[in-house]
Amino acid sequence: LKRTLGEVDLLTINEAEIRQLAGEASLVKAARKVQAMGPKIVVVKQGSYGALLFNGGSVFSAPAYPLETVFDPTGAGDTFAGGFMGYLANAMNFSETSLRQAVIFGSVMASLNVEAFSLDRLRSLDYKEIEARYREFKKLTHFEDV
């Protein structure tokens, strides 16, 4: 596995997996160790706590979108990864800005997915709903300088 990671540019992994792979309790230390194995970009999925993006030396932390009701969390991490990768494929670049936007887009998709059983919510989704949730997420996480 470690040899394979030497060929990987971007890794999406959950917090339990990265701790086990790196042998570190700290997610920051674990991500840095995994980056040293090859991937320049590491995205750590933290379930209902959001996600961490490690890109070279930079770190970006995004919360999960706050929901009052979670109907079915099954597949939320996979939906996050699909939304993240889909956004990057559409953006066609790996700039810091695009990577951060992709993390938020992945969180948006995961938040929509958990609102119904299995893939039911995704089947009924249109892009306007995704855009609206993205804008709402942006407002929730925006703050002014001190």
NORFENSUL-V49205 format. One record per pair of residues at least 12 apart in sequence whose C-alpha atoms are under 6 Angstrom apart, sorted by sequence separation. I is the first residue (numbers start at 0). J is the second residue. D is the distance in whole Angstrom. If there is no record, write none. Layout:
i=I j=J d=D
i=I j=J d=D
//
This chain:
i=41 j=53 d=5
i=49 j=61 d=6
i=40 j=53 d=6
i=49 j=62 d=4
i=40 j=54 d=5
i=48 j=62 d=6
i=49 j=63 d=4
i=48 j=63 d=5
i=86 j=101 d=5
i=39 j=55 d=5
i=47 j=63 d=6
i=83 j=101 d=5
i=83 j=102 d=6
i=82 j=104 d=6
i=83 j=105 d=4
i=82 j=105 d=4
i=79 j=105 d=4
i=82 j=108 d=6
i=79 j=106 d=6
i=9 j=38 d=5
i=14 j=43 d=6
i=8 j=38 d=4
i=13 j=43 d=5
i=79 j=109 d=5
i=5 j=36 d=6
i=7 j=38 d=5
i=8 j=39 d=6
i=9 j=40 d=5
i=10 j=41 d=5
i=11 j=42 d=5
i=12 j=43 d=5
i=13 j=44 d=4
i=14 j=45 d=6
i=78 j=109 d=5
i=5 j=37 d=4
i=9 j=41 d=6
i=4 j=37 d=5
i=75 j=109 d=5
i=72 j=113 d=5
i=71 j=113 d=5
i=70 j=113 d=6
i=69 j=113 d=6
i=70 j=114 d=5
i=69 j=114 d=6
i=70 j=115 d=5
i=71 j=116 d=5
//
